[in-house]
Amino acid sequence: MFNDEIELGNLVETIEHGEVIKSMVWEKRLANQLDDKRSALFQGAVAGLKPELTFEINNFEFNNEEYVRFNGKVYTIIGALKNGDMRVLICTTHVGSEV
């Protein structure tokens, strides 16, 4: 049973009138926000990034997306660990203007 709704996203490039247009494609997923203590275990392996949120979704629903949107804020996925039939997404605040 999932308690939260998140959106997973990827940046997609299309060409219109000879110009490259970048846009985000978002898909809704049901997820569980996990205890932030799990993020601390991953923190040592990620140089320069601070994990902030961790979510668990069904593994079959993950398609190598790069971003999570939750409560109106965009996060970058810095780790996607498979755990049986589930996928644990480790996220940090997104920095940049592409999203």
VEXTIVEX-925078 format. One line per 4 residues: number of its first residue (from 1); their letters; for each residue x, y, z of N, C-alpha, C. Coordinates in Angstrom, 2 decimals, padded with zeros to 5 digits. Layout:
<romis>
NUM) a) X:Y:Z:X:Y:Z:X:Y:Z | ...
</romis>
This chain:
<romis>
1) mfnd) 000.84:-001.18:000.00:000.00:000.00:000.00:000.89:001.24:000.00 | 000.57:002.16:-000.89:001.36:003.38:-001.02:000.62:004.56:-000.40 | 001.38:005.47:000.17:000.80:006.61:000.89:000.97:007.94:000.19 | 001.85:008.03:-000.81:002.15:009.30:-001.45:002.02:009.20:-002.96
5) eiel) 001.78:010.34:-003.58:001.79:010.42:-005.04:002.96:011.30:-005.44 | 003.81:010.78:-006.31:004.93:011.53:-006.84:004.81:011.56:-008.35 | 005.62:012.39:-008.97:005.71:012.40:-010.42:007.16:012.15:-010.79 | 007.38:011.24:-011.73:008.70:010.96:-012.25:008.83:011.65:-013.60
9) gnlv) 009.99:012.24:-013.85:010.14:013.00:-015.08:011.47:012.83:-015.76 | 011.44:013.08:-017.06:012.63:013.11:-017.91:012.59:014.34:-018.79 | 013.76:014.85:-019.08:013.89:015.96:-020.00:013.90:015.41:-021.42 | 013.01:015.91:-022.27:012.88:015.42:-023.63:013.19:016.56:-024.60
13) etie) 013.99:016.25:-025.61:014.33:017.24:-026.62:013.57:016.95:-027.90 | 012.95:017.98:-028.46:012.29:017.87:-029.76:012.80:019.01:-030.64 | 012.65:018.85:-031.92:013.08:019.90:-032.85:011.85:020.49:-033.51 | 011.70:021.80:-033.33:010.59:022.53:-033.94:011.16:023.71:-034.71
17) hgev) 010.85:023.77:-035.99:011.31:024.85:-036.86:012.83:025.00:-036.79 | 013.54:023.85:-036.71:014.99:023.86:-036.70:015.62:024.17:-035.36 | 014.81:024.39:-034.32:015.34:024.71:-033.00:015.08:023.55:-032.04 | 016.05:023.30:-031.16:015.89:022.26:-030.16:015.08:022.83:-029.00
21) iksm) 013.98:022.16:-028.68:013.11:022.57:-027.58:013.20:021.50:-026.49 | 013.54:021.93:-025.28:013.61:021.00:-024.15:012.35:021.16:-023.30 | 011.76:020.03:-022.94:010.58:020.07:-022.08:010.58:018.83:-021.19 | 009.89:018.95:-020.06:009.78:017.85:-019.12:008.52:017.05:-019.40
25) vwek) 008.65:015.73:-019.31:007.51:014.85:-019.41:007.36:014.18:-018.05 | 006.22:014.39:-017.39:005.98:013.88:-016.05:004.93:012.77:-016.08 | 005.15:011.75:-015.24:004.17:010.68:-015.09:003.94:010.44:-013.60 | 002.68:010.33:-013.22:002.33:010.13:-011.81:002.58:008.68:-011.40
29) rlan) 003.06:008.52:-010.18:003.29:007.20:-009.60:002.89:007.23:-008.13 | 002.44:006.09:-007.63:002.20:005.95:-006.20:003.50:005.50:-005.56 | 003.79:006.03:-004.36:005.06:005.75:-003.70:004.91:005.84:-002.20 | 005.92:005.39:-001.51:006.04:005.59:-000.08:007.28:006.42:000.17
33) qldd) 007.15:007.49:000.95:008.33:008.23:001.36:008.95:007.45:002.52 | 010.23:007.13:002.39:010.90:006.34:003.40:011.59:007.23:004.42 | 011.92:006.65:005.54:012.62:007.35:006.61:013.92:007.93:006.06 | 014.19:009.20:006.35:015.38:009.87:005.85:016.68:009.23:006.33
37) krsa) 016.63:008.41:007.35:017.84:007.75:007.84:018.42:006.83:006.78 | 017.58:006.31:005.88:018.09:005.47:004.79:019.00:006.28:003.88 | 018.70:007.56:003.71:019.53:008.41:002.86:020.94:008.53:003.39 | 021.09:008.55:004.69:022.40:008.69:005.30:023.33:007.55:004.91
41) lfqg) 022.78:006.35:004.72:023.59:005.21:004.33:024.19:005.40:002.94 | 023.47:006.09:002.10:023.91:006.29:000.72:024.82:007.51:000.60 | 024.76:008.40:001.55:025.44:009.70:001.46:026.95:009.55:001.26 | 027.56:008.60:001.94:029.01:008.43:001.81:029.44:008.05:000.42
45) avag) 028.58:007.42:-000.36:028.93:006.97:-001.70:028.72:008.04:-002.76 | 028.10:009.13:-002.40:027.78:010.16:-003.39:028.58:011.42:-003.05 | 029.61:011.66:-003.80:030.48:012.80:-003.54:029.80:014.10:-003.93 | 029.72:015.02:-002.98:029.22:016.36:-003.26:027.72:016.51:-003.31
49) lkpe) 026.95:015.46:-003.14:025.50:015.56:-003.17:024.93:015.16:-001.82 | 023.88:015.86:-001.42:023.26:015.57:-000.13:021.87:014.97:-000.35 | 021.73:013.68:-000.12:020.40:013.07:-000.26:019.41:013.71:000.71 | 018.21:014.02:000.20:017.21:014.68:001.04:015.95:013.86:001.23
53) ltfe) 015.50:013.19:000.17:014.28:012.39:000.25:014.53:011.03:-000.36 | 013.84:010.05:000.17:013.92:008.69:-000.36:012.51:008.17:-000.55 | 012.24:007.63:-001.74:010.92:007.07:-002.05:011.07:005.62:-002.48 | 010.00:004.87:-002.30:009.94:003.49:-002.74:008.76:003.36:-003.70
57) innf) 009.03:002.80:-004.89:007.97:002.57:-005.88:008.10:001.14:-006.38 | 007.10:000.68:-007.12:007.19:-000.62:-007.78:008.32:-000.57:-008.81 | 009.16:-001.59:-008.82:010.29:-001.62:-009.73:009.85:-001.52:-011.19 | 008.75:-002.17:-011.55:008.30:-002.17:-012.95:007.84:-000.79:-013.42
61) efnn) 007.61:000.14:-012.49:007.17:001.48:-012.86:008.32:002.46:-013.05 | 009.55:002.01:-012.83:010.71:002.88:-012.98:011.34:002.66:-014.35 | 011.50:003.76:-015.10:012.05:003.69:-016.46:013.25:004.62:-016.60 | 014.13:004.59:-015.60:015.34:005.41:-015.60:015.06:006.91:-015.66
65) eeyv) 013.97:007.32:-015.04:013.69:008.74:-014.96:014.78:009.44:-014.15 | 014.94:010.73:-014.40:016.00:011.50:-013.75:015.48:012.41:-012.64 | 014.17:012.68:-012.62:013.63:013.67:-011.69:012.39:013.15:-010.97 | 012.18:013.69:-009.77:010.97:013.44:-008.99:010.38:014.80:-008.64
69) rfng) 009.06:014.93:-008.79:008.36:016.12:-008.32:007.44:015.67:-007.19 | 007.58:016.33:-006.02:006.81:015.97:-004.83:006.48:017.24:-004.07 | 005.21:017.42:-003.79:004.73:018.62:-003.08:005.21:019.91:-003.75 | 005.19:019.92:-005.08:005.53:021.12:-005.83:007.01:021.42:-005.97
73) kvyt) 007.88:020.55:-005.48:009.32:020.77:-005.55:009.95:019.67:-006.40 | 010.96:020.05:-007.19:011.62:019.10:-008.08:012.93:018.64:-007.44 | 013.15:017.32:-007.51:014.35:016.69:-006.98:015.02:015.90:-008.09 | 016.35:015.79:-008.01:017.11:014.96:-008.94:017.32:013.59:-008.30
77) iiga) 017.10:012.54:-009.08:017.33:011.18:-008.59:018.83:010.91:-008.68 | 019.46:010.66:-007.53:020.90:010.40:-007.51:021.20:008.92:-007.29 | 020.18:008.15:-007.02:020.34:006.71:-006.85:019.00:006.02:-007.02 | 019.00:004.87:-007.67:017.78:004.08:-007.88:018.13:002.63:-007.62
81) lkng) 017.98:002.24:-006.37:018.43:000.92:-005.93:017.29:-000.08:-005.98 | 017.53:-001.22:-006.62:016.51:-002.27:-006.69:016.51:-003.03:-005.38 | 015.31:-003.25:-004.85:015.14:-003.97:-003.59:013.98:-004.95:-003.78 | 014.27:-006.13:-004.31:013.22:-007.10:-004.61:012.33:-006.58:-005.72
85) dmrv) 011.01:-006.53:-005.47:010.05:-006.00:-006.45:009.92:-004.49:-006.39 | 010.70:-003.85:-005.52:010.60:-002.41:-005.32:011.87:-001.72:-005.82 | 011.76:-000.41:-006.02:012.89:000.42:-006.40:012.94:001.58:-005.42 | 014.09:001.80:-004.80:014.28:002.89:-003.84:014.94:004.04:-004.59
89) lict) 014.27:005.19:-004.62:014.77:006.37:-005.30:015.34:007.34:-004.28 | 016.61:007.66:-004.41:017.28:008.57:-003.51:017.41:009.90:-004.23 | 016.89:010.97:-003.61:016.73:012.24:-004.30:017.41:013.38:-003.55 | 017.87:014.37:-004.31:018.42:015.60:-003.76:017.76:016.77:-004.47
93) thvg) 017.81:017.94:-003.84:017.21:019.12:-004.45:017.82:019.38:-005.82 | 016.97:019.63:-006.80:017.44:019.89:-008.15:018.02:021.30:-008.22 | 019.19:021.40:-008.84:019.83:022.69:-009.05:019.94:022.89:-010.55 | 019.46:024.01:-011.05:019.54:024.28:-012.47:018.21:024.78:-013.00
97) sev) 018.23:025.21:-014.25:017.04:025.81:-014.82:016.36:024.95:-015.87 | 016.84:023.74:-016.10:016.29:022.92:-017.17:014.93:022.33:-016.87 | 014.55:022.28:-015.61:013.29:021.63:-015.25:012.20:022.65:-015.10
</romis>
